Amino acid sequence: MYFCWDITITADTPEDKPLEDWLGLPRGIITSIDIKFPAGCHGMVKVRLFQEALQLIPLSEDEWVTGDDETVQTETYAELLDKPYKLKIKACSPDTEYDHTITVRVEVRPEDAAGMFSLTRLFRSFLEKLGLEQ
């Protein structure tokens, strides 16, 4: 199941007072998160995603994901098995002159399907390293 949000970050939103919002999701396992930065962001729009206090994106704490006319794709494994089933987004755009709208896409799989999905992904990665699959 894919879930999508268009999130508008007001021009000149500072890092120390970022936009904060909650992205509601169903119970399951998050297997991927994509953040689409439209053309014109020029790396000045910054995003972080959290599950409770744990920063999921980017994994390096105190850093931000940025981009320009690109989608940052991540393979993720985050369990949403206990309420609340949601992620927190923090976003800022210091020194920008225009509002920017990014798109966040989250894939959530049922708990029983996510385990098989992760195993298949690991097996494919192993085969690629052996040069047996492209």
Secondary structure, DSSP 8 states (H G I E B T S, - for coil): -EEEEEEEE-TT--TTS-EEEEEE--SEEEEEEEEEE-TT-TT--EEEEEETTEEEESSSTT--B--SSEEEEEEEEEEE-SS--EEEEEEE-TT-SS-EEEEEEEEEE-HHHHHHHHHHHHHHHHHHHTTS--
